[in-house]
Amino acid sequence: MTTINHWIDNSQQLAELCEQLQDATELAIDTEFMRSDTFFAKLALIQLSDGEQCWLIDTPAIEQLQPLTALLNGPQLTLVFHSCGEDLEVLDQVLSVRPKKLFDSQVAAGIVNIGYSMGYARLVENMLQIELGKEDTRSDWLARPLSDRQKRYAADDVLYLFRIYKLLLELLEQQQRQSWFAEEMLDLQRVAAERREALDYYLRVKGAWRLDALSLAVLKRLCEWREQAARALDKPRSHIVKDNVLLELANNKPTHMSQLHQIDDWYSRSVKRFGEQVLQEIANVDHNDLPDELPQPLSRAVSDVMKKMRVSINELAENQAIPKELMCNKKELESILRTTVEGKCVWPVRLVDGWRGSMVIPALQLVIDSSDAL
């Protein structure tokens, strides 16, 4: 298959391309970016393909990127990704792109039971019997000029993706799972929105469940402060203050700089830079507006019930030819068990309203009903 690759590196070329593609209804897309010591990713390249041609857009070289934003936000356009989580984040941060229609080939491959969370190269090999080179996976994509090999690698990421997209559409239709897939795409957009907001990060801090309500309020406030600082300074969260340090600060609630210098994992330079701000944030915590304490880990007996639930889910997934990982996740199982222990089982919305419910809920209910630990 002969494919034409175009290198786009100025505003006029980009404007002409976007005008050419303005009526497109489906495009494969990928991004190359770098993020090592910054909060925000540095977008190095955007690749687009309509299945016949590939366009490599040198975003750092182009001053006027607005036409690209307008194109990618088009209401009629389906953007085809493979494992789109980070791509969505980068496109939103750099270009304010929030696609109206998504197709993620990784998710589709799971729905049609080709494989769960399969990497792009493996999926290409599985579906097209083409082996892609991996030499440029860790390239410095911000360096210029890019080599011909890098450009070929980048183009392959969208050319074969478009072909896979067409095949997956057929399989979804054959298996009558289009509605399942559509539901998963809506969920992906919801997750992307939650990641944008970075709400309630404190709930993700390892060990937070050990804190009392006041300490948890301190942790919540410090996490919110760190988020603002990381974005303002364009530094990773851990470069401001690490999670484990925030946990120690929340637990001990220091009031003087001398106490901060005694924290092992907080570098003195960072203490000098951020210490006063941290102390002020701790002092400003509202003692009359405390969050609910986090639940304790599940007891051993209840954890054993969760293991039985997983066995049931695995059997169900095998019978239905669906990867088990798509059926019900650990967080959902834990939520089901906690509410059951408290006296009334509450099923997660994703199970009640979604395609999984008619299969998953009865299987899990059987396990609950047969358990003496609940």
Backbone hydrogen bonds in HBPLUS format (Angstrom, degrees):
<---DONOR---> <-ACCEPTOR-->    atom                        ^
c    i                          cat <-CA-CA->   ^        H-A-AA   ^      H-
h    n   atom  resd res      DA  || num        DHA   H-A  angle D-A-AA Bond
n    s   type  num  typ     dist DA aas  dist angle  dist       angle   num
A0054-CYS N   A0004-ILE O   2.88 MM  50  6.24 163.3  1.91 159.3 161.5     1
A0006-HIS N   A0054-CYS O   2.78 MM  48  6.15 153.0  1.85 149.1 158.1     2
A0056-LEU N   A0006-HIS O   2.76 MM  50  6.04 172.0  1.76 176.4 178.5     3
A0008-ILE N   A0056-LEU O   2.83 MM  48  5.92 177.1  1.83 159.1 158.5     4
A0058-ASP N   A0008-ILE O   2.80 MM  50  5.96 171.2  1.81 169.8 172.6     5
A0014-LEU N   A0010-ASN O   3.08 MM   4  6.34 161.5  2.11 154.5 160.3     6
A0015-ALA N   A0011-SER O   2.92 MM   4  6.09 160.9  1.95 148.0 153.1     7
A0016-GLU N   A0012-GLN O   2.99 MM   4  6.22 160.3  2.03 152.3 157.2     8
A0017-LEU N   A0013-GLN O   2.92 MM   4  6.14 155.0  1.99 147.2 154.5     9
A0018-CYS N   A0014-LEU O   2.89 MM   4  6.13 166.5  1.91 157.0 159.9    10
A0019-GLU N   A0015-ALA O   3.04 MM   4  6.22 149.8  2.13 142.6 150.7    11
A0020-GLN N   A0016-GLU O   2.95 MM   4  6.15 153.6  2.02 143.5 151.1    12
A0021-LEU N   A0017-LEU O   2.93 MM   4  6.22 143.7  2.06 149.1 159.3    13
A0022-GLN N   A0019-GLU O   3.40 MM   3  5.13 165.5  2.43  99.6 103.7    14
A0024-ALA N   A0021-LEU O   2.92 MM   3  5.20 165.3  1.94 117.8 122.2    15
A0078-THR N   A0025-THR O   2.86 MM  53  5.92 160.6  1.90 125.0 130.3    16
A0027-LEU N   A0078-THR O   3.06 MM  51  6.50 155.8  2.12 165.5 170.3    17
A0080-VAL N   A0027-LEU O   2.87 MM  53  6.01 169.2  1.88 152.0 153.6    18
A0028-ALA N   A0049-SER O   2.91 MM  21  5.13 162.9  1.94 157.1 157.0    19
A0049-SER N   A0028-ALA O   3.00 MM  21  5.13 138.0  2.18 141.4 144.4    20
A0029-ILE N   A0080-VAL O   2.89 MM  51  5.87 162.2  1.92 163.5 158.5    21
A0030-ASP N   A0047-GLN O   3.05 MM  17  5.20 143.9  2.19 140.6 145.7    22
A0047-GLN N   A0030-ASP O   2.91 MM  17  5.20 170.4  1.92 147.5 150.5    23
A0032-GLU N   A0045-LEU O   2.91 MM  13  5.04 157.3  1.96 144.2 145.3    24
A0044-ALA N   A0032-GLU O   2.82 MM  12  5.51 156.2  1.88 149.2 154.6    25
A0045-LEU N   A0032-GLU O   3.12 MM  13  5.04 140.9  2.28 147.5 144.3    26
A0034-MET N   A0042-LYS O   3.01 MM   8  5.22 155.3  2.08 136.1 142.7    27
A0042-LYS N   A0034-MET O   2.86 MM   8  5.22 174.3  1.86 157.7 159.7    28
A0046-ILE N   A0057-ILE O   3.11 MM  11  5.06 153.4  2.18 135.8 143.9    29
A0057-ILE N   A0046-ILE O   2.78 MM  11  5.06 177.3  1.78 161.3 160.9    30
A0048-LEU N   A0055-TRP O   2.96 MM   7  5.17 156.2  2.02 146.4 154.0    31
A0055-TRP N   A0048-LEU O   2.83 MM   7  5.17 159.4  1.87 147.5 152.8    32
A0050-ASP N   A0053-GLN O   3.29 MM   3  5.92 146.2  2.42 150.2 159.9    33
A0059-THR N   A0057-ILE O   2.96 MM   2  5.63 126.4  2.25 109.4  93.6    34
A0061-ALA N   A0058-ASP O   3.00 MM   3  5.73 146.5  2.11 123.4 132.5    35
A0062-ILE N   A0059-THR O   3.20 MM   3  5.34 158.4  2.25 109.1 115.5    36
A0068-LEU N   A0065-LEU O   3.01 MM   3  5.46 128.6  2.28 111.2 124.2    37
A0069-THR N   A0065-LEU O   3.22 MM   4  6.63 153.4  2.29 150.2 158.2    38
A0070-ALA N   A0066-GLN O   2.97 MM   4  6.29 163.0  2.00 159.4 163.2    39
A0071-LEU N   A0067-PRO O   2.96 MM   4  6.15 155.0  2.02 141.9 148.9    40
A0072-LEU N   A0068-LEU O   2.95 MM   4  6.12 173.8  1.95 156.6 157.4    41
A0073-ASN N   A0069-THR O   3.01 MM   4  6.07 136.1  2.21 143.6 154.8    42
A0074-GLY N   A0071-LEU O   3.11 MM   3  5.33 160.9  2.15 110.3 114.1    43
A0077-LEU N   A0074-GLY O   3.22 MM   3  5.41 155.9  2.28 108.2 115.3    44
A0079-LEU N   A0101-LYS O   3.07 MM  22  6.31 170.0  2.08 146.9 144.1    45
A0103-PHE N   A0079-LEU O   3.00 MM  24  6.17 134.9  2.21 159.4 151.0    46
A0081-PHE N   A0103-PHE O   2.81 MM  22  6.13 159.9  1.85 162.6 169.7    47
A0105-SER N   A0081-PHE O   2.88 MM  24  6.28 168.4  1.89 157.2 155.0    48
A0088-LEU N   A0084-CYS O   2.83 MM   4  5.90 166.0  1.85 171.1 171.5    49
A0089-GLU N   A0085-GLY O   3.32 MM   4  6.57 156.2  2.38 141.0 147.2    50
A0090-VAL N   A0086-GLU O   2.96 MM   4  6.21 164.0  1.99 156.0 159.3    51
A0091-LEU N   A0087-ASP O   2.88 MM   4  6.02 171.3  1.89 158.2 160.9    52
A0092-ASP N   A0088-LEU O   3.02 MM   4  6.04 152.6  2.10 142.5 149.7    53
A0093-GLN N   A0089-GLU O   2.99 MM   4  6.17 164.9  2.01 148.9 153.2    54
A0094-VAL N   A0090-VAL O   2.94 MM   4  6.02 171.1  1.95 158.6 160.5    55
A0095-LEU N   A0091-LEU O   2.92 MM   4  5.36 148.9  2.02 130.1 140.3    56
A0097-VAL N   A0091-LEU O   3.21 MM   6  5.36 174.4  2.21 117.5 118.2    57
A0096-SER N   A0092-ASP O   3.00 MM   4  4.22 137.5  2.18 114.7 120.1    58
A0108-ALA N   A0104-ASP O   3.01 MM   4  6.29 165.3  2.03 154.3 159.1    59
A0109-ALA N   A0105-SER O   2.91 MM   4  5.95 155.8  1.97 140.5 146.6    60
A0110-GLY N   A0106-GLN O   3.28 MM   4  6.53 143.2  2.42 135.2 144.2    61
A0110-GLY N   A0107-VAL O   3.04 MM   3  5.11 122.9  2.38  96.5 111.3    62
A0111-ILE N   A0107-VAL O   2.96 MM   4  6.32 158.3  2.01 154.0 159.9    63
A0112-VAL N   A0108-ALA O   3.02 MM   4  6.30 155.8  2.09 154.8 159.9    64
A0114-ILE N   A0109-ALA O   2.78 MM   5  5.09 157.9  1.83 165.3 163.7    65
A0115-GLY N   A0109-ALA O   3.37 MM   6  5.86 154.6  2.44 117.3 118.7    66
A0113-ASN N   A0110-GLY O   3.01 MM   3  4.90 157.8  2.06 103.6 109.4    67
A0123-LEU N   A0119-GLY O   2.96 MM   4  6.17 151.6  2.04 149.5 158.2    68
A0124-VAL N   A0120-TYR O   2.90 MM   4  6.18 158.9  1.95 157.5 163.0    69
A0125-GLU N   A0121-ALA O   3.01 MM   4  6.23 158.6  2.06 144.8 150.7    70
A0126-ASN N   A0122-ARG O   2.85 MM   4  6.02 153.0  1.93 143.2 151.3    71
A0127-MET N   A0123-LEU O   2.87 MM   4  5.99 162.6  1.90 153.6 157.0    72
A0128-LEU N   A0124-VAL O   2.78 MM   4  5.38 153.9  1.84 141.9 149.9    73
A0129-GLN N   A0125-GLU O   3.03 MM   4  4.37 132.4  2.26 111.5 118.4    74
A0137-THR N   A0134-LYS O   3.29 MM   3  5.56 170.5  2.30 115.9 116.4    75
A0139-SER N   A0136-ASP O   3.19 MM   3  5.00 157.9  2.24 112.8 109.6    76
A0143-ALA N   A0140-ASP O   3.24 MM   3  5.68 153.2  2.31 109.3 116.5    77
A0151-LYS N   A0147-SER O   3.03 MM   4  6.37 158.2  2.08 150.4 156.2    78
A0152-ARG N   A0148-ASP O   2.91 MM   4  6.19 155.9  1.97 148.8 155.2    79
A0153-TYR N   A0149-ARG O   2.93 MM   4  6.14 160.0  1.97 148.1 153.7    80
A0154-ALA N   A0150-GLN O   2.87 MM   4  6.11 160.2  1.91 150.6 155.8    81
A0155-ALA N   A0151-LYS O   2.88 MM   4  6.08 158.3  1.92 148.5 154.5    82
A0156-ASP N   A0152-ARG O   2.89 MM   4  6.07 158.7  1.93 151.3 156.9    83
A0157-ASP N   A0154-ALA O   3.23 MM   3  5.34 132.2  2.47  96.0 108.2    84
A0158-VAL N   A0155-ALA O   3.06 MM   3  5.70 153.0  2.14 115.4 122.3    85
A0159-LEU N   A0155-ALA O   2.94 MM   4  6.10 163.3  1.97 159.4 164.8    86
A0160-TYR N   A0156-ASP O   3.37 MM   4  5.90 159.6  2.42 134.2 138.6    87
A0162-PHE N   A0158-VAL O   3.06 MM   4  6.15 149.9  2.15 142.0 146.3    88
A0164-ILE N   A0160-TYR O   2.91 MM   4  6.16 159.8  1.95 152.3 158.0    89
A0165-TYR N   A0161-LEU O   2.90 MM   4  6.06 154.1  1.97 146.5 153.7    90
A0166-LYS N   A0162-PHE O   3.27 MM   4  6.61 153.9  2.34 146.3 150.6    91
A0167-LEU N   A0163-ARG O   3.27 MM   4  6.60 158.6  2.32 146.2 151.7    92
A0168-LEU N   A0164-ILE O   2.83 MM   4  6.08 159.7  1.87 158.5 164.4    93
A0169-LEU N   A0165-TYR O   2.95 MM   4  6.17 151.9  2.03 147.8 155.3    94
A0170-GLU N   A0166-LYS O   3.27 MM   4  6.55 154.8  2.34 142.3 147.8    95
A0171-LEU N   A0167-LEU O   3.07 MM   4  6.43 155.6  2.13 146.4 153.2    96
A0172-LEU N   A0168-LEU O   2.87 MM   4  6.07 161.2  1.90 154.2 158.8    97
A0173-GLU N   A0169-LEU O   3.09 MM   4  6.30 153.4  2.16 143.6 150.6    98
A0174-GLN N   A0170-GLU O   2.85 MM   4  6.10 161.3  1.88 151.2 156.9    99
A0175-GLN N   A0171-LEU O   2.96 MM   4  6.08 157.5  2.01 149.8 154.8   100
A0177-ARG N   A0172-LEU O   2.87 MM   5  5.09 165.9  1.89 152.3 155.4   101
A0176-GLN N   A0173-GLU O   3.09 MM   3  4.83 153.5  2.16  98.1 106.1   102
A0181-PHE N   A0177-ARG O   3.04 MM   4  6.33 162.5  2.07 152.0 156.1   103
A0182-ALA N   A0178-GLN O   2.88 MM   4  6.14 159.6  1.92 151.9 157.6   104
A0183-GLU N   A0179-SER O   3.07 MM   4  6.22 153.5  2.15 142.1 148.4   105
A0184-GLU N   A0180-TRP O   3.10 MM   4  6.47 150.5  2.19 145.2 153.3   106
A0184-GLU N   A0181-PHE O   3.03 MM   3  5.05 115.0  2.47  95.1 110.9   107
A0185-MET N   A0181-PHE O   3.01 MM   4  6.37 149.0  2.10 151.7 160.3   108
A0186-LEU N   A0182-ALA O   3.13 MM   4  6.46 153.4  2.21 146.6 152.9   109
A0187-ASP N   A0183-GLU O   3.08 MM   4  6.36 151.6  2.16 143.8 151.8   110
A0188-LEU N   A0184-GLU O   2.92 MM   4  6.21 146.7  2.03 143.3 152.4   111
A0189-GLN N   A0185-MET O   3.09 MM   4  6.39 155.2  2.15 146.4 151.8   112
A0190-ARG N   A0186-LEU O   3.03 MM   4  6.34 148.8  2.13 142.5 151.3   113
A0191-VAL N   A0187-ASP O   2.94 MM   4  6.22 160.3  1.98 151.7 156.2   114
A0192-ALA N   A0188-LEU O   2.96 MM   4  6.20 156.2  2.02 147.1 153.8   115
A0193-ALA N   A0189-GLN O   3.04 MM   4  6.26 150.8  2.13 142.0 149.2   116
A0194-GLU N   A0190-ARG O   3.01 MM   4  6.33 155.5  2.07 150.2 156.8   117
A0195-ARG N   A0191-VAL O   2.92 MM   4  6.18 153.3  1.99 149.4 156.9   118
A0196-ARG N   A0192-ALA O   3.03 MM   4  6.25 149.2  2.13 142.1 150.2   119
A0197-GLU N   A0193-ALA O   3.20 MM   4  6.52 154.9  2.27 145.9 151.2   120
A0198-ALA N   A0194-GLU O   2.98 MM   4  6.14 137.7  2.16 142.1 154.0   121
A0203-LEU N   A0200-ASP O   3.15 MM   3  5.79 154.7  2.21 115.0 120.9   122
A0204-ARG N   A0201-TYR O   2.79 MM   3  5.48 159.6  1.83 123.7 130.5   123
A0205-VAL N   A0202-TYR O   3.26 MM   3  5.36 160.4  2.30 103.5 109.4   124
A0208-ALA N   A0205-VAL O   3.10 MM   3  5.66 155.6  2.17 142.3 140.2   125
A0210-ARG N   A0207-GLY O   3.08 MM   3  5.81 163.8  2.10 120.6 125.4   126
A0211-LEU N   A0208-ALA O   3.08 MM   3  5.65 165.2  2.10 119.2 123.6   127
A0216-LEU N   A0212-ASP O   2.86 MM   4  6.04 151.1  1.95 153.3 162.8   128
A0217-ALA N   A0213-ALA O   2.95 MM   4  6.21 146.3  2.07 142.8 151.5   129
A0218-VAL N   A0214-LEU O   3.02 MM   4  6.39 149.9  2.11 147.0 155.3   130
A0219-LEU N   A0215-SER O   2.91 MM   4  6.20 160.3  1.94 148.5 153.6   131
A0220-LYS N   A0216-LEU O   2.91 MM   4  6.11 161.0  1.94 148.8 153.7   132
A0221-ARG N   A0217-ALA O   3.05 MM   4  6.24 162.0  2.09 145.2 149.6   133
A0222-LEU N   A0218-VAL O   2.89 MM   4  6.11 160.9  1.92 154.5 160.1   134
A0223-CYS N   A0219-LEU O   2.89 MM   4  6.06 155.8  1.95 151.0 157.5   135
A0224-GLU N   A0220-LYS O   3.09 MM   4  6.33 156.0  2.15 146.0 152.1   136
A0225-TRP N   A0221-ARG O   2.92 MM   4  6.20 156.8  1.98 147.7 154.4   137
A0226-ARG N   A0222-LEU O   2.87 MM   4  6.05 164.4  1.89 149.9 154.1   138
A0227-GLU N   A0223-CYS O   2.98 MM   4  6.15 153.6  2.05 144.7 151.7   139
A0228-GLN N   A0224-GLU O   3.22 MM   4  6.48 159.4  2.27 146.5 150.6   140
A0229-ALA N   A0225-TRP O   2.96 MM   4  6.26 160.1  2.00 152.5 158.7   141
A0230-ALA N   A0226-ARG O   2.78 MM   4  5.92 165.7  1.80 156.4 159.8   142
A0231-ARG N   A0227-GLU O   3.10 MM   4  6.25 160.0  2.14 145.5 150.6   143
A0232-ALA N   A0228-GLN O   2.92 MM   4  6.06 161.9  1.96 148.3 154.0   144
A0233-LEU N   A0229-ALA O   2.91 MM   4  5.99 157.4  1.96 152.0 157.4   145
A0234-ASP N   A0230-ALA O   2.84 MM   4  5.50 113.6  2.29 131.4 146.4   146
A0235-LYS N   A0230-ALA O   3.01 MM   5  4.98 153.7  2.08 136.1 144.0   147
A0239-HIS N   A0236-PRO O   2.92 MM   3  5.32 144.2  2.05 110.3 121.1   148
A0240-ILE N   A0237-ARG O   2.97 MM   3  5.41 147.0  2.08 109.6 119.5   149
A0241-VAL N   A0237-ARG O   3.16 MM   4  6.45 151.8  2.24 170.3 165.8   150
A0245-VAL N   A0242-LYS O   3.13 MM   3  5.31 127.0  2.43 100.0 113.6   151
A0246-LEU N   A0242-LYS O   3.05 MM   4  6.44 157.4  2.10 153.2 159.7   152
A0247-LEU N   A0243-ASP O   2.94 MM   4  6.28 153.1  2.02 151.2 159.1   153
A0248-GLU N   A0244-ASN O   3.11 MM   4  6.32 153.0  2.18 136.7 143.1   154
A0249-LEU N   A0245-VAL O   2.84 MM   4  6.13 159.8  1.88 153.8 159.6   155
A0250-ALA N   A0246-LEU O   2.89 MM   4  6.08 156.6  1.95 147.8 154.1   156
A0251-ASN N   A0247-LEU O   2.97 MM   4  6.15 149.9  2.06 143.5 151.9   157
A0252-ASN N   A0248-GLU O   2.94 MM   4  6.08 159.4  1.99 151.8 156.4   158
A0253-LYS N   A0249-LEU O   2.74 MM   4  5.35 146.4  1.85 142.1 150.8   159
A0259-GLN N   A0256-HIS O   3.07 MM   3  5.62 139.1  2.25 111.0 120.8   160
A0260-LEU N   A0257-MET O   2.93 MM   3  5.14 125.2  2.24 101.8 116.6   161
A0261-HIS N   A0257-MET O   3.24 MM   4  6.65 149.4  2.34 154.8 162.5   162
A0262-GLN N   A0259-GLN O   3.23 MM   3  5.39 153.2  2.30 101.0 109.0   163
A0263-ILE N   A0260-LEU O   3.14 MM   3  5.61 168.6  2.15 115.7 119.0   164
A0266-TRP N   A0263-ILE O   3.42 MM   3  5.78 167.3  2.44 116.9 117.2   165
A0270-SER N   A0267-TYR O   2.97 MM   3  5.39 120.8  2.33 107.9 122.0   166
A0271-VAL N   A0267-TYR O   2.94 MM   4  6.29 152.7  2.02 151.3 160.2   167
A0272-LYS N   A0268-SER O   2.92 MM   4  6.15 160.1  1.96 149.9 153.9   168
A0273-ARG N   A0269-ARG O   3.08 MM   4  6.31 148.3  2.18 137.2 146.1   169
A0274-PHE N   A0270-SER O   2.79 MM   4  5.86 167.4  1.80 156.0 158.8   170
A0275-GLY N   A0271-VAL O   2.66 MM   4  4.63 139.9  1.81 134.7 141.2   171
A0278-VAL N   A0274-PHE O   2.96 MM   4  6.22 158.7  2.01 158.7 165.6   172
A0279-LEU N   A0275-GLY O   2.95 MM   4  6.24 164.8  1.98 157.6 161.1   173
A0280-GLN N   A0276-GLU O   3.01 MM   4  6.19 152.3  2.09 143.8 151.4   174
A0281-GLU N   A0277-GLN O   2.91 MM   4  6.19 154.5  1.97 148.8 155.9   175
A0282-ILE N   A0278-VAL O   2.97 MM   4  6.25 160.4  2.01 154.4 159.2   176
A0283-ALA N   A0279-LEU O   2.97 MM   4  6.16 157.0  2.02 143.6 150.2   177
A0284-ASN N   A0280-GLN O   2.99 MM   4  6.14 136.2  2.19 141.8 153.1   178
A0284-ASN N   A0281-GLU O   3.22 MM   3  5.14 129.4  2.49  91.8 104.9   179
A0285-VAL N   A0282-ILE O   3.35 MM   3  5.60 168.7  2.36 109.1 111.8   180
A0289-ASP N   A0286-ASP O   3.24 MM   3  5.52 167.7  2.26 110.8 113.9   181
A0303-SER N   A0299-SER O   2.85 MM   4  6.05 153.3  1.92 150.5 159.1   182
A0304-ASP N   A0300-ARG O   2.95 MM   4  6.21 141.3  2.10 143.4 153.1   183
A0305-VAL N   A0301-ALA O   3.30 MM   4  6.70 140.9  2.47 135.0 144.5   184
A0305-VAL N   A0302-VAL O   3.04 MM   3  5.02 122.0  2.39  93.5 108.2   185
A0306-MET N   A0302-VAL O   3.05 MM   4  6.47 148.5  2.15 144.5 153.2   186
A0307-LYS N   A0303-SER O   3.08 MM   4  6.46 147.9  2.18 142.9 150.8   187
A0308-LYS N   A0304-ASP O   3.19 MM   4  6.55 151.9  2.28 141.8 148.5   188
A0309-MET N   A0305-VAL O   2.91 MM   4  6.27 147.8  2.01 146.6 156.4   189
A0310-ARG N   A0306-MET O   2.93 MM   4  6.27 153.6  2.00 149.7 156.2   190
A0311-VAL N   A0307-LYS O   3.05 MM   4  6.40 153.6  2.12 145.8 152.7   191
A0312-SER N   A0308-LYS O   3.02 MM   4  6.29 158.6  2.07 146.8 152.3   192
A0313-ILE N   A0309-MET O   2.88 MM   4  6.17 157.7  1.93 151.5 157.8   193
A0314-ASN N   A0310-ARG O   2.86 MM   4  6.06 159.4  1.90 150.8 156.3   194
A0315-GLU N   A0311-VAL O   3.04 MM   4  6.31 157.3  2.09 149.3 154.6   195
A0316-LEU N   A0312-SER O   2.97 MM   4  6.19 157.9  2.02 147.4 154.0   196
A0317-ALA N   A0313-ILE O   2.83 MM   4  6.05 162.4  1.86 155.0 159.4   197
A0318-GLU N   A0314-ASN O   3.04 MM   4  6.23 155.2  2.11 143.8 150.2   198
A0319-ASN N   A0315-GLU O   3.04 MM   4  6.27 156.7  2.10 146.7 152.8   199
A0320-GLN N   A0316-LEU O   2.96 MM   4  6.18 146.7  2.07 148.3 157.7   200
A0321-ALA N   A0317-ALA O   2.93 MM   4  5.83 111.1  2.41 138.1 153.0   201
A0322-ILE N   A0317-ALA O   2.98 MM   5  4.95 168.4  1.99 143.0 146.7   202
A0321-ALA N   A0318-GLU O   3.40 MM   3  5.12 155.0  2.47  94.2 101.3   203
A0326-LEU N   A0323-PRO O   3.03 MM   3  5.74 157.0  2.08 119.8 126.1   204
A0327-MET N   A0324-LYS O   3.11 MM   3  5.47 155.4  2.17 110.8 118.1   205
A0333-LEU N   A0329-ASN O   3.04 MM   4  6.39 162.8  2.07 156.3 161.3   206
A0334-GLU N   A0330-LYS O   2.91 MM   4  6.12 161.2  1.95 153.3 158.5   207
A0335-SER N   A0331-LYS O   3.02 MM   4  6.22 155.5  2.08 142.7 149.3   208
A0336-ILE N   A0332-GLU O   2.95 MM   4  6.21 159.7  1.99 153.4 158.4   209
A0337-LEU N   A0333-LEU O   3.02 MM   4  6.26 161.4  2.05 150.5 155.1   210
A0338-ARG N   A0334-GLU O   2.89 MM   4  6.11 162.0  1.93 152.8 157.9   211
A0339-THR N   A0335-SER O   3.09 MM   4  6.26 169.6  2.10 151.8 154.2   212
A0340-THR N   A0336-ILE O   3.05 MM   4  6.17 147.2  2.16 140.7 150.4   213
A0341-VAL N   A0337-LEU O   2.92 MM   4  6.13 160.5  1.96 154.6 158.5   214
A0342-GLU N   A0338-ARG O   3.07 MM   4  6.30 146.6  2.19 143.1 152.3   215
A0344-LYS N   A0339-THR O   3.08 MM   5  5.70 139.6  2.25 162.3 152.6   216
A0343-GLY N   A0340-THR O   3.02 MM   3  5.23 155.0  2.08 103.6 111.6   217
A0351-LEU N   A0348-PRO O   2.95 MM   3  5.49 140.1  2.11 112.7 123.3   218
A0352-VAL N   A0348-PRO O   3.09 MM   4  6.44 161.8  2.13 153.9 159.5   219
A0353-ASP N   A0349-VAL O   2.89 MM   4  5.85 177.0  1.89 160.5 161.5   220
A0357-GLY N   A0354-GLY O   3.32 MM   3  5.84 142.0  2.47 110.4 118.5   221
A0359-MET N   A0356-ARG O   2.91 MM   3  5.64 144.7  2.04 123.4 133.7   222
A0360-VAL N   A0356-ARG O   2.79 MM   4  5.70 172.1  1.80 158.4 160.2   223
A0361-ILE N   A0357-GLY O   3.06 MM   4  5.37 150.9  2.15 132.8 141.8   224
A0364-LEU N   A0360-VAL O   2.96 MM   4  6.19 161.9  1.99 161.7 166.7   225
A0365-GLN N   A0361-ILE O   2.83 MM   4  5.92 154.0  1.90 152.8 160.9   226
A0366-LEU N   A0362-PRO O   3.13 MM   4  6.29 150.3  2.22 144.8 150.2   227
A0368-ILE N   A0364-LEU O   2.98 MM   4  6.32 162.0  2.01 154.0 158.7   228
A0369-ASP N   A0365-GLN O   2.87 MM   4  6.01 166.2  1.89 153.0 156.6   229
A0370-SER N   A0366-LEU O   3.16 MM   4  6.24 139.2  2.34 138.1 147.6   230
A0371-SER N   A0368-ILE O   3.18 MM   3  5.35 164.8  2.21 108.8 113.0   231
